[in-house]
């Protein structure tokens, strides 16, 4: 079975290899609990930025607001590289 936390590095590396030199963006979402957006940030910085240095990496949490409460339900993470 394919597991995000074990295979994401290989997935991003494969994507980086086919990412066009004139690409405008790269986006990845994960709805796997327990995987840090910091790890995803580090992975994008080491695998995408070297060949696409004129871009910005952003990562963060995906969450849904809980009705009638000032709370958020964590649902996953996202990461992106975007050309400057």
PyMOL Python script that loads the backbone (N, CA, C, O; Angstrom):
from pymol import cmd

cmd.read_pdbstr("""\
ATOM      1  N   UNK A   1       0.845  -1.173   0.000  1.00  0.00           N
ATOM      2  CA  UNK A   1       0.000   0.000   0.000  1.00  0.00           C
ATOM      3  C   UNK A   1       0.898   1.247   0.000  1.00  0.00           C
ATOM      4  O   UNK A   1       1.898   1.303   0.717  1.00  0.00           O
ATOM      5  N   UNK A   2       0.527   2.238  -0.811  1.00  0.00           N
ATOM      6  CA  UNK A   2       1.268   3.493  -0.896  1.00  0.00           C
ATOM      7  C   UNK A   2       0.942   4.343   0.321  1.00  0.00           C
ATOM      8  O   UNK A   2      -0.227   4.598   0.609  1.00  0.00           O
ATOM      9  N   UNK A   3       1.977   4.784   1.040  1.00  0.00           N
ATOM     10  CA  UNK A   3       1.775   5.620   2.229  1.00  0.00           C
ATOM     11  C   UNK A   3       2.462   6.961   2.008  1.00  0.00           C
ATOM     12  O   UNK A   3       3.641   7.023   1.661  1.00  0.00           O
ATOM     13  N   UNK A   4       1.706   8.027   2.216  1.00  0.00           N
ATOM     14  CA  UNK A   4       2.207   9.376   1.968  1.00  0.00           C
ATOM     15  C   UNK A   4       3.512   9.630   2.701  1.00  0.00           C
ATOM     16  O   UNK A   4       4.495  10.057   2.095  1.00  0.00           O
ATOM     17  N   UNK A   5       3.527   9.371   3.999  1.00  0.00           N
ATOM     18  CA  UNK A   5       4.696   9.710   4.808  1.00  0.00           C
ATOM     19  C   UNK A   5       5.950   8.937   4.405  1.00  0.00           C
ATOM     20  O   UNK A   5       7.063   9.390   4.672  1.00  0.00           O
ATOM     21  N   UNK A   6       5.788   7.785   3.771  1.00  0.00           N
ATOM     22  CA  UNK A   6       6.948   7.006   3.337  1.00  0.00           C
ATOM     23  C   UNK A   6       7.357   7.310   1.903  1.00  0.00           C
ATOM     24  O   UNK A   6       8.529   7.168   1.555  1.00  0.00           O
ATOM     25  N   UNK A   7       6.424   7.722   1.073  1.00  0.00           N
ATOM     26  CA  UNK A   7       6.669   7.858  -0.363  1.00  0.00           C
ATOM     27  C   UNK A   7       6.660   9.288  -0.892  1.00  0.00           C
ATOM     28  O   UNK A   7       6.967   9.506  -2.063  1.00  0.00           O
ATOM     29  N   UNK A   8       6.314  10.267  -0.055  1.00  0.00           N
ATOM     30  CA  UNK A   8       6.180  11.642  -0.553  1.00  0.00           C
ATOM     31  C   UNK A   8       7.490  12.175  -1.129  1.00  0.00           C
ATOM     32  O   UNK A   8       7.477  12.915  -2.113  1.00  0.00           O
ATOM     33  N   UNK A   9       8.609  11.810  -0.530  1.00  0.00           N
ATOM     34  CA  UNK A   9       9.894  12.283  -1.044  1.00  0.00           C
ATOM     35  C   UNK A   9      10.117  11.782  -2.469  1.00  0.00           C
ATOM     36  O   UNK A   9      10.546  12.545  -3.335  1.00  0.00           O
ATOM     37  N   UNK A  10       9.829  10.512  -2.714  1.00  0.00           N
ATOM     38  CA  UNK A  10       9.966   9.956  -4.065  1.00  0.00           C
ATOM     39  C   UNK A  10       8.999  10.627  -5.036  1.00  0.00           C
ATOM     40  O   UNK A  10       9.352  10.897  -6.184  1.00  0.00           O
ATOM     41  N   UNK A  11       7.786  10.894  -4.576  1.00  0.00           N
ATOM     42  CA  UNK A  11       6.788  11.555  -5.419  1.00  0.00           C
ATOM     43  C   UNK A  11       7.253  12.953  -5.817  1.00  0.00           C
ATOM     44  O   UNK A  11       7.189  13.319  -6.990  1.00  0.00           O
ATOM     45  N   UNK A  12       7.716  13.730  -4.849  1.00  0.00           N
ATOM     46  CA  UNK A  12       8.166  15.095  -5.145  1.00  0.00           C
ATOM     47  C   UNK A  12       9.401  15.070  -6.033  1.00  0.00           C
ATOM     48  O   UNK A  12       9.531  15.905  -6.929  1.00  0.00           O
ATOM     49  N   UNK A  13      10.313  14.126  -5.802  1.00  0.00           N
ATOM     50  CA  UNK A  13      11.497  14.007  -6.654  1.00  0.00           C
ATOM     51  C   UNK A  13      11.098  13.698  -8.093  1.00  0.00           C
ATOM     52  O   UNK A  13      11.645  14.287  -9.026  1.00  0.00           O
ATOM     53  N   UNK A  14      10.157  12.788  -8.282  1.00  0.00           N
ATOM     54  CA  UNK A  14       9.691  12.452  -9.631  1.00  0.00           C
ATOM     55  C   UNK A  14       9.034  13.659 -10.298  1.00  0.00           C
ATOM     56  O   UNK A  14       9.238  13.905 -11.487  1.00  0.00           O
ATOM     57  N   UNK A  15       8.251  14.405  -9.534  1.00  0.00           N
ATOM     58  CA  UNK A  15       7.615  15.617 -10.072  1.00  0.00           C
ATOM     59  C   UNK A  15       8.660  16.668 -10.424  1.00  0.00           C
ATOM     60  O   UNK A  15       8.553  17.334 -11.453  1.00  0.00           O
ATOM     61  N   UNK A  16       9.672  16.816  -9.570  1.00  0.00           N
ATOM     62  CA  UNK A  16      10.731  17.801  -9.813  1.00  0.00           C
ATOM     63  C   UNK A  16      11.472  17.488 -11.111  1.00  0.00           C
ATOM     64  O   UNK A  16      11.875  18.397 -11.836  1.00  0.00           O
ATOM     65  N   UNK A  17      11.648  16.212 -11.397  1.00  0.00           N
ATOM     66  CA  UNK A  17      12.366  15.806 -12.606  1.00  0.00           C
ATOM     67  C   UNK A  17      11.611  16.162 -13.882  1.00  0.00           C
ATOM     68  O   UNK A  17      12.232  16.385 -14.921  1.00  0.00           O
ATOM     69  N   UNK A  18      10.289  16.220 -13.822  1.00  0.00           N
ATOM     70  CA  UNK A  18       9.517  16.543 -15.033  1.00  0.00           C
ATOM     71  C   UNK A  18       8.954  17.967 -15.014  1.00  0.00           C
ATOM     72  O   UNK A  18       8.288  18.384 -15.961  1.00  0.00           O
ATOM     73  N   UNK A  19       9.220  18.709 -13.942  1.00  0.00           N
ATOM     74  CA  UNK A  19       8.730  20.086 -13.843  1.00  0.00           C
ATOM     75  C   UNK A  19       9.468  20.949 -14.861  1.00  0.00           C
ATOM     76  O   UNK A  19      10.695  21.047 -14.829  1.00  0.00           O
ATOM     77  N   UNK A  20       8.726  21.564 -15.751  1.00  0.00           N
ATOM     78  CA  UNK A  20       9.295  22.383 -16.814  1.00  0.00           C
ATOM     79  C   UNK A  20      10.103  23.538 -16.240  1.00  0.00           C
ATOM     80  O   UNK A  20       9.759  24.086 -15.193  1.00  0.00           O
ATOM     81  N   UNK A  21      11.178  23.905 -16.929  1.00  0.00           N
ATOM     82  CA  UNK A  21      12.015  25.016 -16.455  1.00  0.00           C
ATOM     83  C   UNK A  21      11.255  26.336 -16.426  1.00  0.00           C
ATOM     84  O   UNK A  21      11.644  27.257 -15.708  1.00  0.00           O
ATOM     85  N   UNK A  22      10.178  26.439 -17.197  1.00  0.00           N
ATOM     86  CA  UNK A  22       9.355  27.645 -17.217  1.00  0.00           C
ATOM     87  C   UNK A  22       8.061  27.486 -16.420  1.00  0.00           C
ATOM     88  O   UNK A  22       7.108  28.240 -16.617  1.00  0.00           O
ATOM     89  N   UNK A  23       8.032  26.510 -15.529  1.00  0.00           N
ATOM     90  CA  UNK A  23       6.822  26.256 -14.732  1.00  0.00           C
ATOM     91  C   UNK A  23       6.431  27.494 -13.931  1.00  0.00           C
ATOM     92  O   UNK A  23       7.287  28.281 -13.526  1.00  0.00           O
ATOM     93  N   UNK A  24       5.150  27.653 -13.711  1.00  0.00           N
ATOM     94  CA  UNK A  24       4.637  28.771 -12.920  1.00  0.00           C
ATOM     95  C   UNK A  24       4.396  28.381 -11.471  1.00  0.00           C
ATOM     96  O   UNK A  24       4.508  29.216 -10.573  1.00  0.00           O
ATOM     97  N   UNK A  25       4.065  27.111 -11.238  1.00  0.00           N
ATOM     98  CA  UNK A  25       3.800  26.682  -9.867  1.00  0.00           C
ATOM     99  C   UNK A  25       3.881  25.166  -9.749  1.00  0.00           C
ATOM    100  O   UNK A  25       3.840  24.441 -10.743  1.00  0.00           O
ATOM    101  N   UNK A  26       3.998  24.711  -8.515  1.00  0.00           N
ATOM    102  CA  UNK A  26       3.913  23.303  -8.137  1.00  0.00           C
ATOM    103  C   UNK A  26       3.104  23.272  -6.850  1.00  0.00           C
ATOM    104  O   UNK A  26       3.384  24.034  -5.924  1.00  0.00           O
ATOM    105  N   UNK A  27       2.105  22.401  -6.781  1.00  0.00           N
ATOM    106  CA  UNK A  27       1.219  22.354  -5.620  1.00  0.00           C
ATOM    107  C   UNK A  27       1.019  20.915  -5.184  1.00  0.00           C
ATOM    108  O   UNK A  27       0.821  20.024  -6.010  1.00  0.00           O
ATOM    109  N   UNK A  28       1.071  20.697  -3.878  1.00  0.00           N
ATOM    110  CA  UNK A  28       0.797  19.374  -3.327  1.00  0.00           C
ATOM    111  C   UNK A  28      -0.052  19.534  -2.071  1.00  0.00           C
ATOM    112  O   UNK A  28       0.224  20.389  -1.229  1.00  0.00           O
ATOM    113  N   UNK A  29      -1.078  18.713  -1.954  1.00  0.00           N
ATOM    114  CA  UNK A  29      -1.944  18.671  -0.766  1.00  0.00           C
ATOM    115  C   UNK A  29      -1.861  17.279  -0.174  1.00  0.00           C
ATOM    116  O   UNK A  29      -1.663  16.297  -0.890  1.00  0.00           O
ATOM    117  N   UNK A  30      -2.014  17.202   1.131  1.00  0.00           N
ATOM    118  CA  UNK A  30      -2.081  15.907   1.804  1.00  0.00           C
ATOM    119  C   UNK A  30      -3.142  15.973   2.886  1.00  0.00           C
ATOM    120  O   UNK A  30      -3.223  16.935   3.649  1.00  0.00           O
ATOM    121  N   UNK A  31      -3.939  14.946   2.931  1.00  0.00           N
ATOM    122  CA  UNK A  31      -4.958  14.865   3.974  1.00  0.00           C
ATOM    123  C   UNK A  31      -4.608  13.747   4.949  1.00  0.00           C
ATOM    124  O   UNK A  31      -5.481  13.177   5.604  1.00  0.00           O
ATOM    125  N   UNK A  32      -3.315  13.444   5.032  1.00  0.00           N
ATOM    126  CA  UNK A  32      -2.782  12.460   5.963  1.00  0.00           C
ATOM    127  C   UNK A  32      -2.518  13.148   7.295  1.00  0.00           C
ATOM    128  O   UNK A  32      -1.806  14.151   7.346  1.00  0.00           O
ATOM    129  N   UNK A  33      -3.072  12.630   8.344  1.00  0.00           N
ATOM    130  CA  UNK A  33      -2.830  13.231   9.655  1.00  0.00           C
ATOM    131  C   UNK A  33      -1.441  12.852  10.146  1.00  0.00           C
ATOM    132  O   UNK A  33      -0.917  11.788   9.814  1.00  0.00           O
ATOM    133  N   UNK A  34      -0.862  13.724  10.928  1.00  0.00           N
ATOM    134  CA  UNK A  34       0.417  13.424  11.546  1.00  0.00           C
ATOM    135  C   UNK A  34       1.634  13.740  10.702  1.00  0.00           C
ATOM    136  O   UNK A  34       2.748  13.410  11.108  1.00  0.00           O
ATOM    137  N   UNK A  35       1.473  14.366   9.544  1.00  0.00           N
ATOM    138  CA  UNK A  35       2.616  14.749   8.713  1.00  0.00           C
ATOM    139  C   UNK A  35       2.773  16.253   8.805  1.00  0.00           C
ATOM    140  O   UNK A  35       1.841  16.995   8.493  1.00  0.00           O
ATOM    141  N   UNK A  36       3.923  16.706   9.224  1.00  0.00           N
ATOM    142  CA  UNK A  36       4.167  18.118   9.508  1.00  0.00           C
ATOM    143  C   UNK A  36       4.348  18.943   8.235  1.00  0.00           C
ATOM    144  O   UNK A  36       4.983  18.501   7.277  1.00  0.00           O
ATOM    145  N   UNK A  37       3.783  20.142   8.242  1.00  0.00           N
ATOM    146  CA  UNK A  37       3.996  21.056   7.116  1.00  0.00           C
ATOM    147  C   UNK A  37       5.452  21.525   7.074  1.00  0.00           C
ATOM    148  O   UNK A  37       5.936  21.937   6.020  1.00  0.00           O
ATOM    149  N   UNK A  38       6.147  21.467   8.197  1.00  0.00           N
ATOM    150  CA  UNK A  38       7.573  21.836   8.228  1.00  0.00           C
ATOM    151  C   UNK A  38       8.393  20.816   7.438  1.00  0.00           C
ATOM    152  O   UNK A  38       9.306  21.189   6.701  1.00  0.00           O
ATOM    153  N   UNK A  39       8.074  19.549   7.588  1.00  0.00           N
ATOM    154  CA  UNK A  39       8.763  18.507   6.819  1.00  0.00           C
ATOM    155  C   UNK A  39       8.504  18.711   5.328  1.00  0.00           C
ATOM    156  O   UNK A  39       9.423  18.592   4.518  1.00  0.00           O
ATOM    157  N   UNK A  40       7.271  19.014   4.966  1.00  0.00           N
ATOM    158  CA  UNK A  40       6.944  19.272   3.565  1.00  0.00           C
ATOM    159  C   UNK A  40       7.690  20.503   3.059  1.00  0.00           C
ATOM    160  O   UNK A  40       8.184  20.504   1.932  1.00  0.00           O
ATOM    161  N   UNK A  41       7.777  21.539   3.872  1.00  0.00           N
ATOM    162  CA  UNK A  41       8.509  22.755   3.513  1.00  0.00           C
ATOM    163  C   UNK A  41       9.977  22.421   3.228  1.00  0.00           C
ATOM    164  O   UNK A  41      10.526  22.839   2.208  1.00  0.00           O
ATOM    165  N   UNK A  42      10.601  21.676   4.122  1.00  0.00           N
ATOM    166  CA  UNK A  42      12.002  21.290   3.934  1.00  0.00           C
ATOM    167  C   UNK A  42      12.184  20.460   2.664  1.00  0.00           C
ATOM    168  O   UNK A  42      13.161  20.637   1.937  1.00  0.00           O
ATOM    169  N   UNK A  43      11.254  19.566   2.404  1.00  0.00           N
ATOM    170  CA  UNK A  43      11.331  18.716   1.216  1.00  0.00           C
ATOM    171  C   UNK A  43      11.231  19.549  -0.058  1.00  0.00           C
ATOM    172  O   UNK A  43      12.005  19.341  -0.992  1.00  0.00           O
ATOM    173  N   UNK A  44      10.295  20.480  -0.107  1.00  0.00           N
ATOM    174  CA  UNK A  44      10.160  21.336  -1.292  1.00  0.00           C
ATOM    175  C   UNK A  44      11.389  22.216  -1.476  1.00  0.00           C
ATOM    176  O   UNK A  44      11.839  22.428  -2.602  1.00  0.00           O
ATOM    177  N   UNK A  45      11.930  22.728  -0.381  1.00  0.00           N
ATOM    178  CA  UNK A  45      13.121  23.586  -0.475  1.00  0.00           C
ATOM    179  C   UNK A  45      14.345  22.816  -0.975  1.00  0.00           C
ATOM    180  O   UNK A  45      15.180  23.380  -1.682  1.00  0.00           O
ATOM    181  N   UNK A  46      14.459  21.550  -0.621  1.00  0.00           N
ATOM    182  CA  UNK A  46      15.628  20.780  -1.051  1.00  0.00           C
ATOM    183  C   UNK A  46      15.444  20.107  -2.405  1.00  0.00           C
ATOM    184  O   UNK A  46      16.429  19.755  -3.053  1.00  0.00           O
ATOM    185  N   UNK A  47      14.207  19.923  -2.844  1.00  0.00           N
ATOM    186  CA  UNK A  47      13.987  19.197  -4.099  1.00  0.00           C
ATOM    187  C   UNK A  47      13.479  20.058  -5.249  1.00  0.00           C
ATOM    188  O   UNK A  47      13.706  19.717  -6.410  1.00  0.00           O
ATOM    189  N   UNK A  48      12.804  21.152  -4.963  1.00  0.00           N
ATOM    190  CA  UNK A  48      12.265  22.009  -6.027  1.00  0.00           C
ATOM    191  C   UNK A  48      13.132  23.257  -6.216  1.00  0.00           C
ATOM    192  O   UNK A  48      13.472  23.608  -7.346  1.00  0.00           O
ATOM    193  N   UNK A  49      13.488  23.921  -5.127  1.00  0.00           N
ATOM    194  CA  UNK A  49      14.230  25.186  -5.233  1.00  0.00           C
ATOM    195  C   UNK A  49      15.580  25.083  -5.942  1.00  0.00           C
ATOM    196  O   UNK A  49      15.928  26.014  -6.668  1.00  0.00           O
ATOM    197  N   UNK A  50      16.356  24.026  -5.781  1.00  0.00           N
ATOM    198  CA  UNK A  50      17.655  24.001  -6.463  1.00  0.00           C
ATOM    199  C   UNK A  50      17.559  24.189  -7.983  1.00  0.00           C
ATOM    200  O   UNK A  50      18.394  24.878  -8.570  1.00  0.00           O
ATOM    201  N   UNK A  51      16.567  23.594  -8.614  1.00  0.00           N
ATOM    202  CA  UNK A  51      16.405  23.735 -10.069  1.00  0.00           C
ATOM    203  C   UNK A  51      15.482  24.882 -10.464  1.00  0.00           C
ATOM    204  O   UNK A  51      15.405  25.243 -11.638  1.00  0.00           O
ATOM    205  N   UNK A  52      14.785  25.450  -9.493  1.00  0.00           N
ATOM    206  CA  UNK A  52      13.846  26.553  -9.737  1.00  0.00           C
ATOM    207  C   UNK A  52      14.046  27.623  -8.656  1.00  0.00           C
ATOM    208  O   UNK A  52      13.142  27.880  -7.861  1.00  0.00           O
ATOM    209  N   UNK A  53      15.232  28.245  -8.629  1.00  0.00           N
ATOM    210  CA  UNK A  53      15.556  29.171  -7.532  1.00  0.00           C
ATOM    211  C   UNK A  53      14.783  30.487  -7.557  1.00  0.00           C
ATOM    212  O   UNK A  53      14.774  31.207  -6.558  1.00  0.00           O
ATOM    213  N   UNK A  54      14.142  30.813  -8.661  1.00  0.00           N
ATOM    214  CA  UNK A  54      13.410  32.082  -8.739  1.00  0.00           C
ATOM    215  C   UNK A  54      11.947  31.892  -8.338  1.00  0.00           C
ATOM    216  O   UNK A  54      11.035  32.386  -9.001  1.00  0.00           O
ATOM    217  N   UNK A  55      11.750  31.173  -7.250  1.00  0.00           N
ATOM    218  CA  UNK A  55      10.398  30.942  -6.765  1.00  0.00           C
ATOM    219  C   UNK A  55      10.326  31.014  -5.256  1.00  0.00           C
ATOM    220  O   UNK A  55      11.341  31.145  -4.571  1.00  0.00           O
ATOM    221  N   UNK A  56       9.121  30.925  -4.758  1.00  0.00           N
ATOM    222  CA  UNK A  56       8.853  31.011  -3.320  1.00  0.00           C
ATOM    223  C   UNK A  56       8.139  29.733  -2.894  1.00  0.00           C
ATOM    224  O   UNK A  56       7.199  29.289  -3.553  1.00  0.00           O
ATOM    225  N   UNK A  57       8.593  29.144  -1.787  1.00  0.00           N
ATOM    226  CA  UNK A  57       7.936  27.971  -1.211  1.00  0.00           C
ATOM    227  C   UNK A  57       7.033  28.433  -0.079  1.00  0.00           C
ATOM    228  O   UNK A  57       7.443  29.222   0.773  1.00  0.00           O
ATOM    229  N   UNK A  58       5.815  27.940  -0.075  1.00  0.00           N
ATOM    230  CA  UNK A  58       4.858  28.201   1.014  1.00  0.00           C
ATOM    231  C   UNK A  58       4.264  26.879   1.449  1.00  0.00           C
ATOM    232  O   UNK A  58       3.955  26.024   0.620  1.00  0.00           O
ATOM    233  N   UNK A  59       4.105  26.713   2.749  1.00  0.00           N
ATOM    234  CA  UNK A  59       3.447  25.522   3.283  1.00  0.00           C
ATOM    235  C   UNK A  59       2.548  25.938   4.430  1.00  0.00           C
ATOM    236  O   UNK A  59       2.718  27.013   5.007  1.00  0.00           O
ATOM    237  N   UNK A  60       1.603  25.092   4.755  1.00  0.00           N
ATOM    238  CA  UNK A  60       0.721  25.410   5.870  1.00  0.00           C
ATOM    239  C   UNK A  60      -0.273  24.302   6.147  1.00  0.00           C
ATOM    240  O   UNK A  60      -0.235  23.230   5.544  1.00  0.00           O
ATOM    241  N   UNK A  61      -1.147  24.591   7.065  1.00  0.00           N
ATOM    242  CA  UNK A  61      -2.159  23.639   7.507  1.00  0.00           C
ATOM    243  C   UNK A  61      -3.475  23.874   6.762  1.00  0.00           C
ATOM    244  O   UNK A  61      -3.816  25.006   6.419  1.00  0.00           O
ATOM    245  N   UNK A  62      -4.194  22.803   6.524  1.00  0.00           N
ATOM    246  CA  UNK A  62      -5.550  22.866   5.987  1.00  0.00           C
ATOM    247  C   UNK A  62      -6.484  22.550   7.147  1.00  0.00           C
ATOM    248  O   UNK A  62      -6.299  21.549   7.839  1.00  0.00           O
ATOM    249  N   UNK A  63      -7.483  23.396   7.364  1.00  0.00           N
ATOM    250  CA  UNK A  63      -8.389  23.190   8.499  1.00  0.00           C
ATOM    251  C   UNK A  63      -9.796  23.656   8.145  1.00  0.00           C
ATOM    252  O   UNK A  63      -9.993  24.495   7.266  1.00  0.00           O
ATOM    253  N   UNK A  64     -10.748  23.097   8.840  1.00  0.00           N
ATOM    254  CA  UNK A  64     -12.150  23.495   8.699  1.00  0.00           C
ATOM    255  C   UNK A  64     -12.617  24.125  10.002  1.00  0.00           C
ATOM    256  O   UNK A  64     -12.303  23.621  11.080  1.00  0.00           O
ATOM    257  N   UNK A  65     -13.367  25.226   9.916  1.00  0.00           N
ATOM    258  CA  UNK A  65     -13.898  25.818  11.146  1.00  0.00           C
ATOM    259  C   UNK A  65     -14.987  24.925  11.739  1.00  0.00           C
ATOM    260  O   UNK A  65     -15.790  24.336  11.016  1.00  0.00           O
ATOM    261  N   UNK A  66     -14.994  24.841  13.045  1.00  0.00           N
ATOM    262  CA  UNK A  66     -16.035  24.088  13.744  1.00  0.00           C
ATOM    263  C   UNK A  66     -17.185  25.045  14.017  1.00  0.00           C
ATOM    264  O   UNK A  66     -16.985  26.110  14.601  1.00  0.00           O
ATOM    265  N   UNK A  67     -18.386  24.671  13.596  1.00  0.00           N
ATOM    266  CA  UNK A  67     -19.565  25.531  13.720  1.00  0.00           C
ATOM    267  C   UNK A  67     -19.793  25.942  15.167  1.00  0.00           C
ATOM    268  O   UNK A  67     -19.694  25.132  16.089  1.00  0.00           O
ATOM    269  N   UNK A  68     -20.100  27.221  15.339  1.00  0.00           N
ATOM    270  CA  UNK A  68     -20.437  27.804  16.642  1.00  0.00           C
ATOM    271  C   UNK A  68     -19.317  27.713  17.674  1.00  0.00           C
ATOM    272  O   UNK A  68     -19.567  27.828  18.873  1.00  0.00           O
ATOM    273  N   UNK A  69     -18.095  27.508  17.220  1.00  0.00           N
ATOM    274  CA  UNK A  69     -16.950  27.437  18.122  1.00  0.00           C
ATOM    275  C   UNK A  69     -15.812  28.218  17.490  1.00  0.00           C
ATOM    276  O   UNK A  69     -15.757  28.361  16.268  1.00  0.00           O
ATOM    277  N   UNK A  70     -14.928  28.711  18.293  1.00  0.00           N
ATOM    278  CA  UNK A  70     -13.750  29.406  17.781  1.00  0.00           C
ATOM    279  C   UNK A  70     -12.593  28.407  17.685  1.00  0.00           C
ATOM    280  O   UNK A  70     -11.502  28.643  18.204  1.00  0.00           O
ATOM    281  N   UNK A  71     -12.860  27.286  17.007  1.00  0.00           N
ATOM    282  CA  UNK A  71     -11.884  26.212  16.889  1.00  0.00           C
ATOM    283  C   UNK A  71     -11.761  25.781  15.434  1.00  0.00           C
ATOM    284  O   UNK A  71     -12.664  25.999  14.625  1.00  0.00           O
ATOM    285  N   UNK A  72     -10.631  25.168  15.121  1.00  0.00           N
ATOM    286  CA  UNK A  72     -10.402  24.638  13.783  1.00  0.00           C
ATOM    287  C   UNK A  72     -10.150  23.139  13.865  1.00  0.00           C
ATOM    288  O   UNK A  72      -9.500  22.653  14.791  1.00  0.00           O
ATOM    289  N   UNK A  73     -10.671  22.422  12.891  1.00  0.00           N
ATOM    290  CA  UNK A  73     -10.457  20.988  12.795  1.00  0.00           C
ATOM    291  C   UNK A  73      -9.338  20.751  11.779  1.00  0.00           C
ATOM    292  O   UNK A  73      -9.534  21.000  10.589  1.00  0.00           O
ATOM    293  N   UNK A  74      -8.163  20.274  12.222  1.00  0.00           N
ATOM    294  CA  UNK A  74      -7.068  20.051  11.274  1.00  0.00           C
ATOM    295  C   UNK A  74      -7.421  18.931  10.299  1.00  0.00           C
ATOM    296  O   UNK A  74      -7.921  17.876  10.688  1.00  0.00           O
ATOM    297  N   UNK A  75      -7.145  19.194   9.010  1.00  0.00           N
ATOM    298  CA  UNK A  75      -7.516  18.226   7.971  1.00  0.00           C
ATOM    299  C   UNK A  75      -6.335  17.784   7.120  1.00  0.00           C
ATOM    300  O   UNK A  75      -6.422  16.766   6.434  1.00  0.00           O
ATOM    301  N   UNK A  76      -5.244  18.519   7.149  1.00  0.00           N
ATOM    302  CA  UNK A  76      -4.107  18.158   6.316  1.00  0.00           C
ATOM    303  C   UNK A  76      -3.133  19.306   6.176  1.00  0.00           C
ATOM    304  O   UNK A  76      -3.134  20.248   6.969  1.00  0.00           O
ATOM    305  N   UNK A  77      -2.298  19.211   5.148  1.00  0.00           N
ATOM    306  CA  UNK A  77      -1.285  20.231   4.885  1.00  0.00           C
ATOM    307  C   UNK A  77      -1.239  20.518   3.388  1.00  0.00           C
ATOM    308  O   UNK A  77      -1.737  19.741   2.574  1.00  0.00           O
ATOM    309  N   UNK A  78      -0.634  21.644   3.045  1.00  0.00           N
ATOM    310  CA  UNK A  78      -0.413  21.973   1.639  1.00  0.00           C
ATOM    311  C   UNK A  78       0.996  22.515   1.496  1.00  0.00           C
ATOM    312  O   UNK A  78       1.589  23.011   2.454  1.00  0.00           O
ATOM    313  N   UNK A  79       1.513  22.414   0.306  1.00  0.00           N
ATOM    314  CA  UNK A  79       2.807  22.996  -0.008  1.00  0.00           C
ATOM    315  C   UNK A  79       2.792  23.474  -1.441  1.00  0.00           C
ATOM    316  O   UNK A  79       2.186  22.850  -2.312  1.00  0.00           O
ATOM    317  N   UNK A  80       3.465  24.589  -1.681  1.00  0.00           N
ATOM    318  CA  UNK A  80       3.528  25.094  -3.051  1.00  0.00           C
ATOM    319  C   UNK A  80       4.858  25.778  -3.313  1.00  0.00           C
ATOM    320  O   UNK A  80       5.493  26.320  -2.409  1.00  0.00           O
ATOM    321  N   UNK A  81       5.254  25.739  -4.560  1.00  0.00           N
ATOM    322  CA  UNK A  81       6.336  26.558  -5.082  1.00  0.00           C
ATOM    323  C   UNK A  81       5.690  27.414  -6.152  1.00  0.00           C
ATOM    324  O   UNK A  81       4.955  26.913  -7.003  1.00  0.00           O
ATOM    325  N   UNK A  82       5.968  28.710  -6.105  1.00  0.00           N
ATOM    326  CA  UNK A  82       5.396  29.625  -7.095  1.00  0.00           C
ATOM    327  C   UNK A  82       6.491  30.530  -7.623  1.00  0.00           C
ATOM    328  O   UNK A  82       7.284  31.086  -6.862  1.00  0.00           O
ATOM    329  N   UNK A  83       6.520  30.669  -8.949  1.00  0.00           N
ATOM    330  CA  UNK A  83       7.521  31.543  -9.572  1.00  0.00           C
ATOM    331  C   UNK A  83       7.330  32.969  -9.076  1.00  0.00           C
ATOM    332  O   UNK A  83       6.200  33.432  -8.921  1.00  0.00           O
ATOM    333  N   UNK A  84       8.436  33.663  -8.829  1.00  0.00           N
ATOM    334  CA  UNK A  84       8.385  35.069  -8.393  1.00  0.00           C
ATOM    335  C   UNK A  84       7.966  35.950  -9.543  1.00  0.00           C
ATOM    336  O   UNK A  84       7.863  37.166  -9.384  1.00  0.00           O
TER     337      UNK A  84
END
""", "prot")
cmd.dss("prot")
cmd.show_as("cartoon", "prot")
cmd.util.cbc("prot")
cmd.orient("prot")
